[in-house]
Amino acid sequence: RVFYSFGNVPDAIRRLFTVESETGEIRLVASLDFEEKNKYIFGLEARDGGGLTGHCEVQIDVTDEND
């Protein structure tokens, strides 16, 4: 069984996204504004019951809905 969570990420990322701990699915919590920021990069962590941990980097590109 693997559990997913944010790695060492700023609070601003935690205010915008959540991670489903059992599936690793990333969900949006607040609206994103392309004009404010067009790319988010942050780390995720996967941990199993035996103490092993894996890390990955997630990149989310925001597109302007007017284009």
C-alpha positions in Angstrom: 0.0 0.0 0.0 1.4 3.4 -1.0 0.5 6.8 0.4 1.0 10.0 -1.5 1.7 13.5 -0.2 3.4 16.8 -1.0 7.1 16.9 -0.6 8.6 20.1 0.8 6.4 22.6 -1.0 5.4 26.3 -0.2 2.1 27.0 1.5 1.0 28.8 -1.7 1.0 25.4 -3.5 -1.0 23.8 -0.7 -3.6 26.5 -1.0 -4.1 25.7 -4.7 -3.8 21.9 -4.9 -4.5 18.8 -2.8 -3.2 15.3 -3.2 -5.4 12.3 -2.7 -3.3 10.2 -0.3 -4.4 6.8 -1.5 -4.4 7.4 -5.3 -1.9 10.3 -5.8 -4.5 12.3 -7.7 -3.8 16.0 -7.7 -6.9 18.2 -7.4 -7.4 21.9 -7.8 -8.7 23.7 -4.7 -8.7 27.3 -6.0 -8.8 29.0 -9.4 -5.6 29.5 -11.4 -4.9 32.7 -13.2 -2.7 32.4 -16.3 -1.9 36.1 -16.1 -0.6 35.7 -12.5 1.4 32.5 -13.1 1.5 30.1 -16.0 3.5 27.2 -14.6 3.6 25.4 -11.2 6.4 22.9 -10.3 6.4 21.1 -7.0 7.4 17.8 -5.5 5.3 14.8 -4.5 6.3 11.9 -2.2 5.1 8.3 -2.3 5.7 6.2 0.9 5.0 2.6 1.4 4.3 0.7 4.7 7.8 -0.6 4.9 9.4 2.9 5.1 10.6 3.2 1.5 10.0 6.7 0.0 10.0 7.8 -3.6 9.9 11.4 -5.0 8.8 12.9 -8.2 8.5 16.4 -9.7 5.1 17.6 -11.0 4.8 20.4 -13.5 1.4 21.9 -14.2 1.1 24.3 -17.2 -1.7 26.8 -17.2 -3.2 27.8 -20.5 -5.0 31.1 -21.2 -8.6 30.2 -21.9 -9.0 33.3 -24.1 -6.4 32.0 -26.6 
